Amino acid sequence: MRLVSIALHLVGMAVWIGGLAYQAHVLLPAARRAGDPGLFAEVARRGRRTTWSAAALTVLTGLYNVTGLGPLAPGAQRGAGTVLAGKFILVLAMISLAAQRDFGQVPRLLGPGGLAALRAIAWLDHAVLLLAVVVIYLGLVVARLAHATP
């Protein structure tokens, strides 16, 4: 079961972050060049269910995977608990930024401030992608610290 949970965690992260990277680096610049924020709004709305399902899968399997680490006492001396707490905080920040993007900025795309909303979405997307890189690194650090021999 543990291997299945880890695999689902990685698939969820790949779908969530991969979809965001595609939107941020391919679709959003195309919509900006075309001057048509409505085009991006339609794509973002259509992908919302997949994106949030993948994010939920990632969070839920991540929480389950933490239970498989066992007691962090041996790893705590090396800072595994602190790194894990930092990872959780950054994931919460990612979710907050993604929610602002999807539920705060995407609806603005069809209004008069559509191009400004596209700029805000670009900033939010890049912030989430940067945090994702840090979260992935911290996940590797936690795994190494929690399972390392003293």
N, CA, C and O atoms as a GROMACS GRO file, in nm:
protein
  600
    1MET      N    1   0.083  -0.120   0.000
    1MET     CA    2   0.000   0.000   0.000
    1MET      C    3   0.087   0.126   0.000
    1MET      O    4   0.053   0.227  -0.061
    2ARG      N    5   0.200   0.117   0.069
    2ARG     CA    6   0.288   0.234   0.078
    2ARG      C    7   0.341   0.274  -0.060
    2ARG      O    8   0.345   0.392  -0.093
    3LEU      N    9   0.380   0.176  -0.139
    3LEU     CA   10   0.432   0.204  -0.272
    3LEU      C   11   0.324   0.266  -0.361
    3LEU      O   12   0.352   0.357  -0.439
    4VAL      N   13   0.201   0.219  -0.349
    4VAL     CA   14   0.089   0.275  -0.425
    4VAL      C   15   0.068   0.421  -0.385
    4VAL      O   16   0.046   0.507  -0.471
    5SER      N   17   0.073   0.448  -0.256
    5SER     CA   18   0.054   0.585  -0.207
    5SER      C   19   0.164   0.678  -0.257
    5SER      O   20   0.137   0.791  -0.296
    6ILE      N   21   0.287   0.630  -0.256
    6ILE     CA   22   0.398   0.712  -0.306
    6ILE      C   23   0.382   0.737  -0.456
    6ILE      O   24   0.404   0.848  -0.504
    7ALA      N   25   0.342   0.633  -0.530
    7ALA     CA   26   0.322   0.649  -0.674
    7ALA      C   27   0.209   0.748  -0.703
    7ALA      O   28   0.223   0.833  -0.791
    8LEU      N   29   0.098   0.738  -0.630
    8LEU     CA   30  -0.013   0.833  -0.649
    8LEU      C   31   0.030   0.975  -0.612
    8LEU      O   32  -0.012   1.071  -0.677
    9HIS      N   33   0.112   0.987  -0.509
    9HIS     CA   34   0.163   1.118  -0.468
    9HIS      C   35   0.244   1.181  -0.582
    9HIS      O   36   0.226   1.299  -0.614
   10LEU      N   37   0.331   1.103  -0.642
   10LEU     CA   38   0.414   1.154  -0.751
   10LEU      C   39   0.332   1.184  -0.876
   10LEU      O   40   0.357   1.284  -0.944
   11VAL      N   41   0.234   1.100  -0.906
   11VAL     CA   42   0.148   1.125  -1.022
   11VAL      C   43   0.065   1.252  -0.998
   11VAL      O   44   0.053   1.336  -1.088
   12GLY      N   45   0.009   1.267  -0.878
   12GLY     CA   46  -0.067   1.388  -0.847
   12GLY      C   47   0.016   1.513  -0.861
   12GLY      O   48  -0.029   1.612  -0.918
   13MET      N   49   0.138   1.509  -0.810
   13MET     CA   50   0.227   1.624  -0.820
   13MET      C   51   0.263   1.653  -0.966
   13MET      O   52   0.266   1.769  -1.007
   14ALA      N   53   0.290   1.547  -1.044
   14ALA     CA   54   0.324   1.566  -1.185
   14ALA      C   55   0.209   1.628  -1.263
   14ALA      O   56   0.230   1.717  -1.345
   15VAL      N   57   0.087   1.582  -1.237
   15VAL     CA   58  -0.030   1.637  -1.308
   15VAL      C   59  -0.054   1.782  -1.266
   15VAL      O   60  -0.075   1.869  -1.351
   16TRP      N   61  -0.049   1.809  -1.135
   16TRP     CA   62  -0.074   1.944  -1.084
   16TRP      C   63   0.031   2.042  -1.137
   16TRP      O   64  -0.003   2.143  -1.198
   17ILE      N   65   0.157   2.012  -1.113
   17ILE     CA   66   0.263   2.105  -1.149
   17ILE      C   67   0.290   2.103  -1.299
   17ILE      O   68   0.322   2.207  -1.358
   18GLY      N   69   0.279   1.987  -1.361
   18GLY     CA   70   0.298   1.981  -1.506
   18GLY      C   71   0.192   2.060  -1.581
   18GLY      O   72   0.224   2.132  -1.676
   19GLY      N   73   0.068   2.047  -1.539
   19GLY     CA   74  -0.039   2.125  -1.601
   19GLY      C   75  -0.021   2.274  -1.581
   19GLY      O   76  -0.045   2.353  -1.672
   20LEU      N   77   0.022   2.311  -1.462
   20LEU     CA   78   0.045   2.452  -1.432
   20LEU      C   79   0.161   2.506  -1.516
   20LEU      O   80   0.154   2.617  -1.569
   21ALA      N   81   0.268   2.427  -1.529
   21ALA     CA   82   0.382   2.470  -1.609
   21ALA      C   83   0.342   2.489  -1.756
   21ALA      O   84   0.384   2.584  -1.820
   22TYR      N   85   0.260   2.398  -1.807
   22TYR     CA   86   0.214   2.410  -1.946
   22TYR      C   87   0.130   2.536  -1.965
   22TYR      O   88   0.148   2.610  -2.061
   23GLN      N   89   0.039   2.560  -1.871
   23GLN     CA   90  -0.043   2.680  -1.882
   23GLN      C   91   0.041   2.806  -1.871
   23GLN      O   92   0.022   2.902  -1.946
   24ALA      N   93   0.137   2.806  -1.776
   24ALA     CA   94   0.217   2.926  -1.751
   24ALA      C   95   0.315   2.957  -1.863
   24ALA      O   96   0.341   3.073  -1.894
   25HIS      N   97   0.371   2.853  -1.925
   25HIS     CA   98   0.478   2.875  -2.022
   25HIS      C   99   0.437   2.859  -2.167
   25HIS      O  100   0.514   2.893  -2.257
   26VAL      N  101   0.317   2.808  -2.192
   26VAL     CA  102   0.272   2.791  -2.330
   26VAL      C  103   0.142   2.868  -2.355
   26VAL      O  104   0.136   2.954  -2.442
   27LEU      N  105   0.038   2.835  -2.278
   27LEU     CA  106  -0.094   2.894  -2.306
   27LEU      C  107  -0.104   3.040  -2.266
   27LEU      O  108  -0.159   3.121  -2.341
   28LEU      N  109  -0.053   3.075  -2.150
   28LEU     CA  110  -0.065   3.213  -2.103
   28LEU      C  111   0.011   3.310  -2.194
   28LEU      O  112  -0.046   3.413  -2.231
   29PRO      N  113   0.136   3.281  -2.234
   29PRO     CA  114   0.203   3.373  -2.327
   29PRO      C  115   0.130   3.384  -2.461
   29PRO      O  116   0.128   3.492  -2.521
   30ALA      N  117   0.072   3.274  -2.508
   30ALA     CA  118  -0.002   3.280  -2.635
   30ALA      C  119  -0.125   3.369  -2.621
   30ALA      O  120  -0.154   3.448  -2.711
   31ALA      N  121  -0.196   3.358  -2.510
   31ALA     CA  122  -0.313   3.444  -2.488
   31ALA      C  123  -0.270   3.589  -2.473
   31ALA      O  124  -0.340   3.679  -2.519
   32ARG      N  125  -0.157   3.612  -2.409
   32ARG     CA  126  -0.108   3.749  -2.392
   32ARG      C  127  -0.070   3.810  -2.527
   32ARG      O  128  -0.104   3.925  -2.555
   33ARG      N  129   0.000   3.732  -2.611
   33ARG     CA  130   0.039   3.782  -2.744
   33ARG      C  131  -0.084   3.809  -2.830
   33ARG      O  132  -0.088   3.907  -2.905
   34ALA      N  133  -0.184   3.723  -2.819
   34ALA     CA  134  -0.306   3.740  -2.898
   34ALA      C  135  -0.394   3.853  -2.843
   34ALA      O  136  -0.485   3.900  -2.910
   35GLY      N  137  -0.364   3.896  -2.719
   35GLY     CA  138  -0.447   4.000  -2.656
   35GLY      C  139  -0.586   3.950  -2.622
   35GLY      O  140  -0.680   4.029  -2.615
   36ASP      N  141  -0.599   3.819  -2.602
   36ASP     CA  142  -0.730   3.759  -2.576
   36ASP      C  143  -0.729   3.682  -2.444
   36ASP      O  144  -0.707   3.561  -2.443
   37PRO      N  145  -0.752   3.752  -2.331
   37PRO     CA  146  -0.754   3.682  -2.203
   37PRO      C  147  -0.868   3.581  -2.191
   37PRO      O  148  -0.859   3.488  -2.111
   38GLY      N  149  -0.973   3.598  -2.269
   38GLY     CA  150  -1.085   3.506  -2.265
   38GLY      C  151  -1.045   3.366  -2.309
   38GLY      O  152  -1.100   3.267  -2.260
   39LEU      N  153  -0.950   3.357  -2.401
   39LEU     CA  154  -0.899   3.227  -2.446
   39LEU      C  155  -0.836   3.152  -2.329
   39LEU      O  156  -0.862   3.033  -2.309
   40PHE      N  157  -0.754   3.221  -2.252
   40PHE     CA  158  -0.690   3.157  -2.137
   40PHE      C  159  -0.793   3.126  -2.029
   40PHE      O  160  -0.781   3.024  -1.960
   41ALA      N  161  -0.894   3.211  -2.013
   41ALA     CA  162  -0.997   3.189  -1.911
   41ALA      C  163  -1.069   3.057  -1.936
   41ALA      O  164  -1.096   2.981  -1.843
   42GLU      N  165  -1.100   3.030  -2.062
   42GLU     CA  166  -1.171   2.906  -2.096
   42GLU      C  167  -1.084   2.784  -2.064
   42GLU      O  168  -1.133   2.687  -2.007
   43VAL      N  169  -0.958   2.790  -2.101
   43VAL     CA  170  -0.866   2.678  -2.075
   43VAL      C  171  -0.849   2.657  -1.925
   43VAL      O  172  -0.852   2.544  -1.877
   44ALA      N  173  -0.832   2.766  -1.851
   44ALA     CA  174  -0.812   2.756  -1.706
   44ALA      C  175  -0.935   2.698  -1.637
   44ALA      O  176  -0.924   2.616  -1.547
   45ARG      N  177  -1.052   2.741  -1.681
   45ARG     CA  178  -1.176   2.687  -1.621
   45ARG      C  179  -1.192   2.538  -1.652
   45ARG      O  180  -1.233   2.460  -1.566
   46ARG      N  181  -1.159   2.499  -1.773
   46ARG     CA  182  -1.174   2.358  -1.812
   46ARG      C  183  -1.076   2.269  -1.738
   46ARG      O  184  -1.107   2.153  -1.708
   47GLY      N  185  -0.958   2.320  -1.708
   47GLY     CA  186  -0.858   2.240  -1.639
   47GLY      C  187  -0.868   2.243  -1.488
   47GLY      O  188  -0.796   2.172  -1.419
   48ARG      N  189  -0.958   2.326  -1.437
   48ARG     CA  190  -0.968   2.345  -1.291
   48ARG      C  191  -0.998   2.215  -1.217
   48ARG      O  192  -0.936   2.188  -1.114
   49ARG      N  193  -1.090   2.135  -1.266
   49ARG     CA  194  -1.127   2.011  -1.196
   49ARG      C  195  -1.008   1.915  -1.188
   49ARG      O  196  -0.982   1.856  -1.084
   50THR      N  197  -0.936   1.901  -1.298
   50THR     CA  198  -0.818   1.814  -1.299
   50THR      C  199  -0.711   1.868  -1.206
   50THR      O  200  -0.651   1.792  -1.129
   51THR      N  201  -0.687   1.997  -1.213
   51THR     CA  202  -0.583   2.059  -1.130
   51THR      C  203  -0.612   2.041  -0.982
   51THR      O  204  -0.524   1.999  -0.907
   52TRP      N  205  -0.732   2.073  -0.940
   52TRP     CA  206  -0.764   2.064  -0.797
   52TRP      C  207  -0.777   1.920  -0.750
   52TRP      O  208  -0.749   1.890  -0.634
   53SER      N  209  -0.818   1.829  -0.838
   53SER     CA  210  -0.819   1.687  -0.802
   53SER      C  211  -0.677   1.637  -0.781
   53SER      O  212  -0.650   1.563  -0.686
   54ALA      N  213  -0.586   1.678  -0.869
   54ALA     CA  214  -0.446   1.638  -0.855
   54ALA      C  215  -0.384   1.698  -0.729
   54ALA      O  216  -0.307   1.632  -0.660
   55ALA      N  217  -0.418   1.824  -0.700
   55ALA     CA  218  -0.365   1.887  -0.578
   55ALA      C  219  -0.417   1.815  -0.454
   55ALA      O  220  -0.341   1.791  -0.360
   56ALA      N  221  -0.545   1.782  -0.453
   56ALA     CA  222  -0.602   1.711  -0.338
   56ALA      C  223  -0.539   1.573  -0.323
   56ALA      O  224  -0.507   1.531  -0.212
   57LEU      N  225  -0.520   1.503  -0.434
   57LEU     CA  226  -0.455   1.372  -0.430
   57LEU      C  227  -0.313   1.385  -0.373
   57LEU      O  228  -0.270   1.302  -0.293
   58THR      N  229  -0.242   1.487  -0.415
   58THR     CA  230  -0.106   1.509  -0.367
   58THR      C  231  -0.104   1.535  -0.217
   58THR      O  232  -0.022   1.478  -0.145
   59VAL      N  233  -0.193   1.620  -0.170
   59VAL     CA  234  -0.196   1.653  -0.027
   59VAL      C  235  -0.237   1.531   0.056
   59VAL      O  236  -0.173   1.500   0.156
   60LEU      N  237  -0.343   1.463   0.014
   60LEU     CA  238  -0.391   1.348   0.092
   60LEU      C  239  -0.289   1.234   0.096
   60LEU      O  240  -0.266   1.175   0.201
   61THR      N  241  -0.228   1.203  -0.018
   61THR     CA  242  -0.128   1.097  -0.017
   61THR      C  243  -0.002   1.142   0.057
   61THR      O  244   0.067   1.060   0.118
   62GLY      N  245   0.028   1.271   0.053
   62GLY     CA  246   0.142   1.321   0.129
   62GLY      C  247   0.121   1.305   0.278
   62GLY      O  248   0.212   1.265   0.350
   63LEU      N  249   0.000   1.335   0.325
   63LEU     CA  250  -0.030   1.317   0.467
   63LEU      C  251  -0.024   1.168   0.504
   63LEU      O  252   0.026   1.133   0.611
   64TYR      N  253  -0.075   1.084   0.416
   64TYR     CA  254  -0.068   0.940   0.442
   64TYR      C  255   0.077   0.892   0.444
   64TYR      O  256   0.115   0.810   0.528
   65ASN      N  257   0.157   0.941   0.353
   65ASN     CA  258   0.297   0.899   0.346
   65ASN      C  259   0.375   0.939   0.471
   65ASN      O  260   0.468   0.869   0.511
   66VAL      N  261   0.337   1.050   0.533
   66VAL     CA  262   0.404   1.092   0.657
   66VAL      C  263   0.381   0.988   0.766
   66VAL      O  264   0.470   0.963   0.848
   67THR      N  265   0.263   0.927   0.768
   67THR     CA  266   0.237   0.825   0.870
   67THR      C  267   0.326   0.703   0.849
   67THR      O  268   0.353   0.630   0.944
   68GLY      N  269   0.372   0.681   0.729
   68GLY     CA  270   0.460   0.568   0.700
   68GLY      C  271   0.604   0.591   0.740
   68GLY      O  272   0.685   0.498   0.740
   69LEU      N  273   0.638   0.716   0.774
   69LEU     CA  274   0.776   0.744   0.815
   69LEU      C  275   0.807   0.684   0.951
   69LEU      O  276   0.923   0.662   0.986
   70GLY      N  277   0.702   0.657   1.028
   70GLY     CA  278   0.724   0.606   1.164
   70GLY      C  279   0.765   0.721   1.254
   70GLY      O  280   0.750   0.838   1.219
   71PRO      N  281   0.816   0.687   1.370
   71PRO     CA  282   0.857   0.794   1.462
   71PRO      C  283   0.973   0.872   1.401
   71PRO      O  284   1.070   0.815   1.350
   72LEU      N  285   0.962   1.003   1.409
   72LEU     CA  286   1.067   1.088   1.355
   72LEU      C  287   1.179   1.112   1.456
   72LEU      O  288   1.270   1.191   1.430
   73ALA      N  289   1.174   1.044   1.570
   73ALA     CA  290   1.275   1.068   1.675
   73ALA      C  291   1.418   1.052   1.623
   73ALA      O  292   1.500   1.140   1.648
   74PRO      N  293   1.451   0.943   1.552
   74PRO     CA  294   1.588   0.934   1.504
   74PRO      C  295   1.620   1.045   1.402
   74PRO      O  296   1.730   1.100   1.402
   75GLY      N  297   1.524   1.075   1.316
   75GLY     CA  298   1.545   1.180   1.216
   75GLY      C  299   1.536   1.319   1.273
   75GLY      O  300   1.589   1.414   1.214
   76ALA      N  301   1.470   1.334   1.388
   76ALA     CA  302   1.453   1.466   1.448
   76ALA      C  303   1.587   1.527   1.487
   76ALA      O  304   1.605   1.648   1.480
   77GLN      N  305   1.679   1.444   1.529
   77GLN     CA  306   1.811   1.495   1.565
   77GLN      C  307   1.881   1.554   1.444
   77GLN      O  308   1.967   1.641   1.458
   78ARG      N  309   1.846   1.509   1.327
   78ARG     CA  310   1.905   1.562   1.205
   78ARG      C  311   1.816   1.667   1.139
   78ARG      O  312   1.851   1.719   1.033
   79GLY      N  313   1.704   1.701   1.200
   79GLY     CA  314   1.618   1.808   1.150
   79GLY      C  315   1.506   1.766   1.058
   79GLY      O  316   1.448   1.851   0.991
   80ALA      N  317   1.472   1.637   1.052
   80ALA     CA  318   1.367   1.591   0.960
   80ALA      C  319   1.232   1.653   0.994
   80ALA      O  320   1.157   1.690   0.903
   81GLY      N  321   1.202   1.666   1.122
   81GLY     CA  322   1.073   1.724   1.162
   81GLY      C  323   1.062   1.870   1.120
   81GLY      O  324   0.956   1.914   1.075
   82THR      N  325   1.169   1.944   1.136
   82THR     CA  326   1.170   2.086   1.097
   82THR      C  327   1.154   2.100   0.946
   82THR      O  328   1.079   2.185   0.899
   83VAL      N  329   1.225   2.018   0.872
   83VAL     CA  330   1.215   2.022   0.725
   83VAL      C  331   1.074   1.985   0.682
   83VAL      O  332   1.018   2.046   0.591
   84LEU      N  333   1.015   1.885   0.746
   84LEU     CA  334   0.879   1.842   0.714
   84LEU      C  335   0.779   1.954   0.743
   84LEU      O  336   0.687   1.977   0.664
   85ALA      N  337   0.796   2.022   0.855
   85ALA     CA  338   0.707   2.134   0.888
   85ALA      C  339   0.720   2.245   0.784
   85ALA      O  340   0.621   2.304   0.743
   86GLY      N  341   0.843   2.273   0.743
   86GLY     CA  342   0.864   2.373   0.638
   86GLY      C  343   0.798   2.334   0.508
   86GLY      O  344   0.742   2.418   0.438
   87LYS      N  345   0.805   2.206   0.475
   87LYS     CA  346   0.741   2.156   0.353
   87LYS      C  347   0.590   2.175   0.361
   87LYS      O  348   0.529   2.221   0.264
   88PHE      N  349   0.530   2.141   0.473
   88PHE     CA  350   0.386   2.160   0.490
   88PHE      C  351   0.346   2.306   0.473
   88PHE      O  352   0.246   2.337   0.407
   89ILE      N  353   0.424   2.396   0.531
   89ILE     CA  354   0.394   2.540   0.522
   89ILE      C  355   0.401   2.585   0.376
   89ILE      O  356   0.316   2.661   0.330
   90LEU      N  357   0.502   2.540   0.304
   90LEU     CA  358   0.515   2.579   0.163
   90LEU      C  359   0.402   2.521   0.077
   90LEU      O  360   0.356   2.586  -0.016
   91VAL      N  361   0.358   2.399   0.108
   91VAL     CA  362   0.244   2.342   0.035
   91VAL      C  363   0.118   2.424   0.060
   91VAL      O  364   0.040   2.448  -0.032
   92LEU      N  365   0.098   2.467   0.183
   92LEU     CA  366  -0.016   2.555   0.213
   92LEU      C  367  -0.006   2.686   0.136
   92LEU      O  368  -0.106   2.737   0.086
   93ALA      N  369   0.114   2.740   0.124
   93ALA     CA  370   0.134   2.862   0.045
   93ALA      C  371   0.102   2.837  -0.102
   93ALA      O  372   0.040   2.920  -0.168
   94MET      N  373   0.145   2.722  -0.154
   94MET     CA  374   0.115   2.688  -0.293
   94MET      C  375  -0.036   2.680  -0.317
   94MET      O  376  -0.086   2.732  -0.416
   95ILE      N  377  -0.105   2.617  -0.225
   95ILE     CA  378  -0.250   2.603  -0.239
   95ILE      C  379  -0.318   2.739  -0.230
   95ILE      O  380  -0.412   2.767  -0.305
   96SER      N  381  -0.271   2.824  -0.141
   96SER     CA  382  -0.328   2.959  -0.128
   96SER      C  383  -0.308   3.040  -0.256
   96SER      O  384  -0.400   3.106  -0.303
   97LEU      N  385  -0.188   3.035  -0.311
   97LEU     CA  386  -0.161   3.109  -0.435
   97LEU      C  387  -0.241   3.052  -0.552
   97LEU      O  388  -0.292   3.127  -0.635
   98ALA      N  389  -0.252   2.920  -0.558
   98ALA     CA  390  -0.330   2.857  -0.666
   98ALA      C  391  -0.478   2.893  -0.654
   98ALA      O  392  -0.546   2.913  -0.755
   99ALA      N  393  -0.528   2.900  -0.531
   99ALA     CA  394  -0.668   2.939  -0.510
   99ALA      C  395  -0.691   3.084  -0.552
   99ALA      O  396  -0.792   3.116  -0.614
  100GLN      N  397  -0.597   3.172  -0.518
  100GLN     CA  398  -0.608   3.312  -0.560
  100GLN      C  399  -0.610   3.321  -0.712
  100GLN      O  400  -0.686   3.399  -0.770
  101ARG      N  401  -0.528   3.240  -0.776
  101ARG     CA  402  -0.523   3.239  -0.921
  101ARG      C  403  -0.655   3.192  -0.981
  101ARG      O  404  -0.714   3.261  -1.064
  102ASP      N  405  -0.702   3.074  -0.937
  102ASP     CA  406  -0.820   3.014  -0.998
  102ASP      C  407  -0.951   3.083  -0.962
  102ASP      O  408  -1.040   3.096  -1.046
  103PHE      N  409  -0.962   3.126  -0.838
  103PHE     CA  410  -1.091   3.180  -0.792
  103PHE      C  411  -1.091   3.332  -0.778
  103PHE      O  412  -1.197   3.392  -0.764
  104GLY      N  413  -0.973   3.394  -0.781
  104GLY     CA  414  -0.965   3.539  -0.772
  104GLY      C  415  -0.934   3.605  -0.905
  104GLY      O  416  -0.996   3.705  -0.942
  105GLN      N  417  -0.836   3.550  -0.978
  105GLN     CA  418  -0.789   3.615  -1.100
  105GLN      C  419  -0.855   3.563  -1.228
  105GLN      O  420  -0.887   3.642  -1.317
  106VAL      N  421  -0.876   3.433  -1.238
  106VAL     CA  422  -0.934   3.378  -1.361
  106VAL      C  423  -1.071   3.439  -1.391
  106VAL      O  424  -1.098   3.470  -1.507
  107PRO      N  425  -1.160   3.459  -1.292
  107PRO     CA  426  -1.288   3.524  -1.324
  107PRO      C  427  -1.272   3.667  -1.376
  107PRO      O  428  -1.359   3.716  -1.449
  108ARG      N  429  -1.163   3.734  -1.341
  108ARG     CA  430  -1.138   3.871  -1.388
  108ARG      C  431  -1.097   3.876  -1.534
  108ARG      O  432  -1.100   3.983  -1.596
  109LEU      N  433  -1.059   3.763  -1.590
  109LEU     CA  434  -1.009   3.761  -1.728
  109LEU      C  435  -1.114   3.808  -1.829
  109LEU      O  436  -1.079   3.866  -1.932
  110LEU      N  437  -1.240   3.784  -1.800
  110LEU     CA  438  -1.345   3.820  -1.894
  110LEU      C  439  -1.393   3.964  -1.878
  110LEU      O  440  -1.474   4.012  -1.957
  111GLY      N  441  -1.343   4.032  -1.776
  111GLY     CA  442  -1.383   4.170  -1.751
  111GLY      C  443  -1.288   4.269  -1.818
  111GLY      O  444  -1.201   4.231  -1.896
  112PRO      N  445  -1.306   4.398  -1.784
  112PRO     CA  446  -1.223   4.501  -1.846
  112PRO      C  447  -1.075   4.493  -1.806
  112PRO      O  448  -0.989   4.542  -1.879
  113GLY      N  449  -1.044   4.433  -1.692
  113GLY     CA  450  -0.905   4.421  -1.649
  113GLY      C  451  -0.844   4.287  -1.684
  113GLY      O  452  -0.761   4.235  -1.610
  114GLY      N  453  -0.883   4.231  -1.797
  114GLY     CA  454  -0.839   4.097  -1.834
  114GLY      C  455  -0.689   4.084  -1.853
  114GLY      O  456  -0.630   3.985  -1.810
  115LEU      N  457  -0.626   4.182  -1.917
  115LEU     CA  458  -0.482   4.173  -1.939
  115LEU      C  459  -0.405   4.189  -1.808
  115LEU      O  460  -0.301   4.126  -1.790
  116ALA      N  461  -0.455   4.273  -1.718
  116ALA     CA  462  -0.391   4.286  -1.586
  116ALA      C  463  -0.404   4.155  -1.509
  116ALA      O  464  -0.312   4.115  -1.438
  117ALA      N  465  -0.518   4.089  -1.522
  117ALA     CA  466  -0.538   3.960  -1.456
  117ALA      C  467  -0.442   3.856  -1.514
  117ALA      O  468  -0.392   3.770  -1.440
  118LEU      N  469  -0.416   3.862  -1.645
  118LEU     CA  470  -0.318   3.769  -1.705
  118LEU      C  471  -0.180   3.790  -1.645
  118LEU      O  472  -0.108   3.693  -1.618
  119ARG      N  473  -0.141   3.915  -1.624
  119ARG     CA  474  -0.011   3.944  -1.562
  119ARG      C  475  -0.006   3.890  -1.420
  119ARG      O  476   0.094   3.832  -1.378
  120ALA      N  477  -0.115   3.908  -1.345
  120ALA     CA  478  -0.120   3.858  -1.207
  120ALA      C  479  -0.114   3.705  -1.206
  120ALA      O  480  -0.046   3.646  -1.122
  121ILE      N  481  -0.183   3.642  -1.299
  121ILE     CA  482  -0.181   3.495  -1.308
  121ILE      C  483  -0.040   3.447  -1.340
  121ILE      O  484   0.005   3.346  -1.285
  122ALA      N  485   0.029   3.517  -1.430
  122ALA     CA  486   0.166   3.478  -1.464
  122ALA      C  487   0.254   3.483  -1.339
  122ALA      O  488   0.333   3.391  -1.315
  123TRP      N  489   0.240   3.588  -1.260
  123TRP     CA  490   0.320   3.600  -1.137
  123TRP      C  491   0.285   3.487  -1.040
  123TRP      O  492   0.374   3.423  -0.985
  124LEU      N  493   0.156   3.464  -1.020
  124LEU     CA  494   0.112   3.358  -0.928
  124LEU      C  495   0.161   3.221  -0.974
  124LEU      O  496   0.207   3.140  -0.893
  125ASP      N  497   0.150   3.194  -1.104
  125ASP     CA  498   0.194   3.065  -1.157
  125ASP      C  499   0.343   3.044  -1.133
  125ASP      O  500   0.385   2.936  -1.092
  126HIS      N  501   0.422   3.146  -1.160
  126HIS     CA  502   0.566   3.132  -1.140
  126HIS      C  503   0.601   3.116  -0.992
  126HIS      O  504   0.694   3.043  -0.959
  127ALA      N  505   0.528   3.181  -0.905
  127ALA     CA  506   0.552   3.164  -0.761
  127ALA      C  507   0.520   3.021  -0.718
  127ALA      O  508   0.596   2.961  -0.642
  128VAL      N  509   0.409   2.966  -0.766
  128VAL     CA  510   0.373   2.828  -0.732
  128VAL      C  511   0.476   2.730  -0.788
  128VAL      O  512   0.514   2.635  -0.720
  129LEU      N  513   0.521   2.753  -0.910
  129LEU     CA  514   0.621   2.664  -0.969
  129LEU      C  515   0.753   2.669  -0.892
  129LEU      O  516   0.817   2.566  -0.872
  130LEU      N  517   0.794   2.787  -0.850
  130LEU     CA  518   0.917   2.800  -0.771
  130LEU      C  519   0.903   2.728  -0.637
  130LEU      O  520   0.992   2.656  -0.594
  131LEU      N  521   0.788   2.748  -0.572
  131LEU     CA  522   0.764   2.678  -0.446
  131LEU      C  523   0.761   2.527  -0.467
  131LEU      O  524   0.806   2.451  -0.380
  132ALA      N  525   0.708   2.482  -0.580
  132ALA     CA  526   0.703   2.338  -0.608
  132ALA      C  527   0.843   2.279  -0.615
  132ALA      O  528   0.867   2.168  -0.566
  133VAL      N  529   0.936   2.351  -0.676
  133VAL     CA  530   1.074   2.302  -0.682
  133VAL      C  531   1.132   2.288  -0.542
  133VAL      O  532   1.198   2.189  -0.511
  134VAL      N  533   1.106   2.387  -0.457
  134VAL     CA  534   1.156   2.382  -0.319
  134VAL      C  535   1.089   2.267  -0.243
  134VAL      O  536   1.157   2.195  -0.169
  135VAL      N  537   0.959   2.249  -0.261
  135VAL     CA  538   0.886   2.142  -0.192
  135VAL      C  539   0.938   2.004  -0.234
  135VAL      O  540   0.953   1.915  -0.151
  136ILE      N  541   0.964   1.987  -0.362
  136ILE     CA  542   1.018   1.859  -0.410
  136ILE      C  543   1.154   1.833  -0.345
  136ILE      O  544   1.182   1.722  -0.300
  137TYR      N  545   1.238   1.935  -0.341
  137TYR     CA  546   1.369   1.920  -0.277
  137TYR      C  547   1.354   1.885  -0.129
  137TYR      O  548   1.423   1.796  -0.079
  138LEU      N  549   1.264   1.955  -0.060
  138LEU     CA  550   1.244   1.927   0.082
  138LEU      C  551   1.191   1.786   0.104
  138LEU      O  552   1.225   1.722   0.204
  139GLY      N  553   1.108   1.736   0.013
  139GLY     CA  554   1.061   1.599   0.023
  139GLY      C  555   1.175   1.499   0.016
  139GLY      O  556   1.178   1.400   0.090
  140LEU      N  557   1.269   1.526  -0.072
  140LEU     CA  558   1.387   1.438  -0.081
  140LEU      C  559   1.472   1.447   0.045
  140LEU      O  560   1.524   1.346   0.092
  141VAL      N  561   1.486   1.568   0.100
  141VAL     CA  562   1.563   1.586   0.223
  141VAL      C  563   1.498   1.510   0.338
  141VAL      O  564   1.566   1.441   0.414
  142VAL      N  565   1.365   1.521   0.351
  142VAL     CA  566   1.294   1.451   0.459
  142VAL      C  567   1.315   1.300   0.446
  142VAL      O  568   1.343   1.232   0.545
  143ALA      N  569   1.302   1.248   0.325
  143ALA     CA  570   1.318   1.104   0.305
  143ALA      C  571   1.459   1.060   0.344
  143ALA      O  572   1.476   0.955   0.406
  144ARG      N  573   1.558   1.138   0.308
  144ARG     CA  574   1.696   1.102   0.342
  144ARG      C  575   1.721   1.111   0.492
  144ARG      O  576   1.784   1.022   0.550
  145LEU      N  577   1.671   1.219   0.555
  145LEU     CA  578   1.695   1.236   0.698
  145LEU      C  579   1.619   1.134   0.782
  145LEU      O  580   1.671   1.082   0.881
  146ALA      N  581   1.496   1.104   0.742
  146ALA     CA  582   1.412   1.013   0.821
  146ALA      C  583   1.463   0.869   0.814
  146ALA      O  584   1.442   0.792   0.908
  147HIS      N  585   1.527   0.834   0.706
  147HIS     CA  586   1.570   0.695   0.688
  147HIS      C  587   1.721   0.677   0.697
  147HIS      O  588   1.772   0.566   0.676
  148ALA      N  589   1.793   0.782   0.728
  148ALA     CA  590   1.939   0.772   0.738
  148ALA      C  591   1.978   0.704   0.869
  148ALA      O  592   1.909   0.717   0.970
  149THR      N  593   2.086   0.634   0.866
  149THR     CA  594   2.137   0.572   0.989
  149THR      C  595   2.222   0.674   1.062
  149THR      O  596   2.294   0.753   1.000
  150PRO      N  597   2.215   0.674   1.195
  150PRO     CA  598   2.288   0.776   1.272
  150PRO      C  599   2.437   0.763   1.262
  150PRO      O  600   2.510   0.842   1.321
   0.00000   0.00000   0.00000
